Amino acid sequence: MPLSQTINMTQNRYSDADRAAVYRAIYERRDMRHFLSDPIAPEILTRLLDAAHHAPSVGFMQPWRFVRISCNDLRKSIHALVEQERIRTAKALSEREDEFMKLKVEGIMECPVVLVAALCEQRDPYIFGRRTMPEMDLASLACAIQNLWLAARAEGLGMGWVSMFEPDALKCLLNMPEDSQPIAILCLGHVEKFYDKPMLEQAQWADRKDLKTLLFENTWNTPCR
């Protein structure tokens, strides 16, 4: 291969150290449930939210909105909503109810920062990339949350995504517009240590699937060669 072609293929590549840092954040990111109470420096929180805001979005619609919960009474009300859904989820799991109830599923009252990630109102006019798949607004918000998550890990902070809540009840608590939608309660904070493996894997709730069983070629369920 000519030298000029080799240079063209590698000129956009990060250095070995930078690439290693990106992959490290990906593989060491954890859905955290245990937090320390130490505050997060404002400049760090700003960096995290700016990272979220630089996520890709379909049609560049930027549908994400973040509500920071600074009122302790409101935080308690949100925690109560999650607890109600935790009990309902346990009942729905039937034979795994007792096993589920032993799991710690959130750190809302322990973490120093709680954010509610939501989809904005008046999303219907955004049809670029959404005419046949309107749910791409949700996919865009998920990208923003992942950006925040990876940036938090790089900063040495833990983050937990809580989805156990009744959306309409949370919307009412936050005085959100009718056509907006809360998607995630995000717990952010310093941690004593990061889990060696995802907590649910450590608790033997589930195992990570083999990538080869999830990767197809050309047609569904046709394994890649």
Contacts in CASP RR format, 6 or more apart in sequence:
PFRMAT RR
TARGET T0000
AUTHOR 0000-0000-0000
METHOD contacts of the structure
MODEL  1
MPLSQTINMTQNRYSDADRAAVYRAIYERRDMRHFLSDPIAPEILTRLLD
AAHHAPSVGFMQPWRFVRISCNDLRKSIHALVEQERIRTAKALSEREDEF
MKLKVEGIMECPVVLVAALCEQRDPYIFGRRTMPEMDLASLACAIQNLWL
AARAEGLGMGWVSMFEPDALKCLLNMPEDSQPIAILCLGHVEKFYDKPML
EQAQWADRKDLKTLLFENTWNTPCR
13 19 0 8 1.000
14 22 0 8 1.000
21 154 0 8 1.000
25 150 0 8 1.000
25 153 0 8 1.000
25 154 0 8 1.000
26 150 0 8 1.000
28 153 0 8 1.000
28 194 0 8 1.000
29 149 0 8 1.000
29 150 0 8 1.000
29 153 0 8 1.000
30 153 0 8 1.000
30 158 0 8 1.000
30 194 0 8 1.000
30 195 0 8 1.000
30 198 0 8 1.000
30 199 0 8 1.000
31 159 0 8 1.000
31 160 0 8 1.000
31 161 0 8 1.000
31 198 0 8 1.000
31 199 0 8 1.000
32 158 0 8 1.000
32 159 0 8 1.000
32 160 0 8 1.000
32 187 0 8 1.000
32 189 0 8 1.000
32 191 0 8 1.000
32 194 0 8 1.000
32 195 0 8 1.000
32 199 0 8 1.000
33 104 0 8 1.000
33 105 0 8 1.000
33 106 0 8 1.000
33 107 0 8 1.000
33 160 0 8 1.000
33 187 0 8 1.000
33 199 0 8 1.000
34 104 0 8 1.000
34 107 0 8 1.000
34 110 0 8 1.000
34 191 0 8 1.000
34 192 0 8 1.000
35 107 0 8 1.000
35 110 0 8 1.000
35 111 0 8 1.000
35 112 0 8 1.000
35 158 0 8 1.000
35 187 0 8 1.000
35 189 0 8 1.000
35 190 0 8 1.000
35 191 0 8 1.000
36 110 0 8 1.000
36 189 0 8 1.000
36 190 0 8 1.000
36 191 0 8 1.000
36 192 0 8 1.000
37 110 0 8 1.000
37 112 0 8 1.000
38 112 0 8 1.000
38 189 0 8 1.000
38 190 0 8 1.000
39 112 0 8 1.000
40 112 0 8 1.000
40 113 0 8 1.000
40 157 0 8 1.000
40 188 0 8 1.000
40 189 0 8 1.000
40 190 0 8 1.000
44 155 0 8 1.000
44 157 0 8 1.000
45 113 0 8 1.000
45 188 0 8 1.000
47 151 0 8 1.000
47 155 0 8 1.000
48 148 0 8 1.000
48 151 0 8 1.000
48 152 0 8 1.000
48 155 0 8 1.000
48 157 0 8 1.000
48 188 0 8 1.000
49 66 0 8 1.000
49 148 0 8 1.000
51 147 0 8 1.000
51 148 0 8 1.000
51 150 0 8 1.000
51 151 0 8 1.000
52 64 0 8 1.000
52 66 0 8 1.000
52 144 0 8 1.000
52 145 0 8 1.000
52 147 0 8 1.000
52 148 0 8 1.000
52 151 0 8 1.000
53 62 0 8 1.000
53 64 0 8 1.000
53 144 0 8 1.000
54 147 0 8 1.000
55 64 0 8 1.000
55 140 0 8 1.000
55 143 0 8 1.000
55 144 0 8 1.000
55 146 0 8 1.000
55 147 0 8 1.000
56 140 0 8 1.000
56 143 0 8 1.000
57 63 0 8 1.000
57 64 0 8 1.000
57 140 0 8 1.000
57 143 0 8 1.000
57 144 0 8 1.000
58 126 0 8 1.000
58 128 0 8 1.000
58 129 0 8 1.000
58 130 0 8 1.000
58 136 0 8 1.000
58 137 0 8 1.000
58 139 0 8 1.000
58 140 0 8 1.000
59 126 0 8 1.000
59 128 0 8 1.000
59 129 0 8 1.000
59 130 0 8 1.000
60 128 0 8 1.000
61 123 0 8 1.000
61 126 0 8 1.000
61 128 0 8 1.000
61 130 0 8 1.000
61 137 0 8 1.000
61 140 0 8 1.000
62 140 0 8 1.000
63 119 0 8 1.000
63 120 0 8 1.000
63 123 0 8 1.000
63 126 0 8 1.000
63 137 0 8 1.000
63 140 0 8 1.000
63 141 0 8 1.000
64 117 0 8 1.000
64 118 0 8 1.000
64 119 0 8 1.000
64 120 0 8 1.000
64 140 0 8 1.000
64 141 0 8 1.000
64 144 0 8 1.000
65 117 0 8 1.000
65 118 0 8 1.000
65 119 0 8 1.000
65 120 0 8 1.000
65 180 0 8 1.000
66 115 0 8 1.000
66 116 0 8 1.000
66 117 0 8 1.000
66 118 0 8 1.000
67 115 0 8 1.000
67 116 0 8 1.000
67 118 0 8 1.000
67 174 0 8 1.000
68 113 0 8 1.000
68 114 0 8 1.000
68 115 0 8 1.000
69 75 0 8 1.000
69 78 0 8 1.000
69 114 0 8 1.000
69 115 0 8 1.000
69 116 0 8 1.000
74 173 0 8 1.000
75 108 0 8 1.000
75 109 0 8 1.000
75 114 0 8 1.000
76 109 0 8 1.000
77 173 0 8 1.000
78 108 0 8 1.000
78 114 0 8 1.000
78 116 0 8 1.000
78 165 0 8 1.000
78 170 0 8 1.000
78 173 0 8 1.000
78 185 0 8 1.000
79 106 0 8 1.000
79 108 0 8 1.000
79 109 0 8 1.000
81 165 0 8 1.000
81 166 0 8 1.000
81 169 0 8 1.000
81 170 0 8 1.000
81 173 0 8 1.000
82 105 0 8 1.000
82 106 0 8 1.000
82 108 0 8 1.000
82 162 0 8 1.000
82 164 0 8 1.000
82 165 0 8 1.000
82 185 0 8 1.000
84 166 0 8 1.000
85 164 0 8 1.000
85 165 0 8 1.000
85 166 0 8 1.000
86 101 0 8 1.000
86 105 0 8 1.000
86 106 0 8 1.000
86 164 0 8 1.000
89 100 0 8 1.000
89 164 0 8 1.000
90 97 0 8 1.000
90 100 0 8 1.000
90 101 0 8 1.000
91 97 0 8 1.000
93 99 0 8 1.000
93 100 0 8 1.000
99 205 0 8 1.000
103 199 0 8 1.000
103 200 0 8 1.000
103 203 0 8 1.000
103 205 0 8 1.000
104 199 0 8 1.000
105 162 0 8 1.000
105 164 0 8 1.000
106 160 0 8 1.000
106 162 0 8 1.000
106 164 0 8 1.000
106 185 0 8 1.000
106 187 0 8 1.000
107 160 0 8 1.000
107 162 0 8 1.000
107 187 0 8 1.000
108 114 0 8 1.000
108 162 0 8 1.000
108 185 0 8 1.000
108 187 0 8 1.000
110 187 0 8 1.000
111 187 0 8 1.000
111 188 0 8 1.000
111 189 0 8 1.000
112 188 0 8 1.000
112 189 0 8 1.000
112 190 0 8 1.000
113 187 0 8 1.000
113 188 0 8 1.000
113 189 0 8 1.000
114 185 0 8 1.000
114 186 0 8 1.000
114 187 0 8 1.000
114 188 0 8 1.000
115 185 0 8 1.000
115 186 0 8 1.000
115 188 0 8 1.000
116 170 0 8 1.000
116 174 0 8 1.000
116 182 0 8 1.000
116 184 0 8 1.000
116 185 0 8 1.000
116 186 0 8 1.000
117 141 0 8 1.000
117 144 0 8 1.000
117 145 0 8 1.000
117 182 0 8 1.000
117 183 0 8 1.000
117 184 0 8 1.000
117 185 0 8 1.000
117 186 0 8 1.000
118 141 0 8 1.000
118 174 0 8 1.000
118 176 0 8 1.000
118 180 0 8 1.000
118 181 0 8 1.000
118 182 0 8 1.000
118 183 0 8 1.000
119 137 0 8 1.000
119 138 0 8 1.000
119 141 0 8 1.000
119 180 0 8 1.000
119 181 0 8 1.000
119 183 0 8 1.000
120 180 0 8 1.000
121 176 0 8 1.000
121 177 0 8 1.000
121 178 0 8 1.000
121 179 0 8 1.000
121 180 0 8 1.000
122 177 0 8 1.000
122 179 0 8 1.000
123 134 0 8 1.000
123 137 0 8 1.000
123 179 0 8 1.000
124 179 0 8 1.000
126 137 0 8 1.000
129 136 0 8 1.000
130 136 0 8 1.000
130 137 0 8 1.000
138 183 0 8 1.000
141 183 0 8 1.000
145 161 0 8 1.000
145 183 0 8 1.000
145 184 0 8 1.000
145 186 0 8 1.000
148 159 0 8 1.000
148 186 0 8 1.000
149 159 0 8 1.000
149 161 0 8 1.000
152 158 0 8 1.000
152 159 0 8 1.000
152 188 0 8 1.000
152 189 0 8 1.000
153 159 0 8 1.000
153 194 0 8 1.000
156 190 0 8 1.000
156 191 0 8 1.000
157 188 0 8 1.000
157 189 0 8 1.000
157 190 0 8 1.000
157 191 0 8 1.000
158 188 0 8 1.000
158 189 0 8 1.000
158 190 0 8 1.000
158 191 0 8 1.000
158 194 0 8 1.000
159 186 0 8 1.000
159 187 0 8 1.000
159 188 0 8 1.000
159 189 0 8 1.000
160 186 0 8 1.000
160 187 0 8 1.000
160 188 0 8 1.000
161 184 0 8 1.000
161 185 0 8 1.000
161 186 0 8 1.000
162 184 0 8 1.000
162 185 0 8 1.000
162 186 0 8 1.000
162 187 0 8 1.000
163 183 0 8 1.000
163 184 0 8 1.000
163 185 0 8 1.000
165 182 0 8 1.000
165 185 0 8 1.000
167 181 0 8 1.000
167 182 0 8 1.000
170 182 0 8 1.000
170 185 0 8 1.000
171 180 0 8 1.000
171 181 0 8 1.000
171 182 0 8 1.000
174 182 0 8 1.000
176 182 0 8 1.000
195 202 0 8 1.000
196 202 0 8 1.000
198 208 0 8 1.000
200 206 0 8 1.000
201 207 0 8 1.000
201 208 0 8 1.000
212 223 0 8 1.000
212 224 0 8 1.000
215 223 0 8 1.000
215 224 0 8 1.000
216 222 0 8 1.000
216 223 0 8 1.000
216 224 0 8 1.000
217 223 0 8 1.000
217 224 0 8 1.000
217 225 0 8 1.000
END
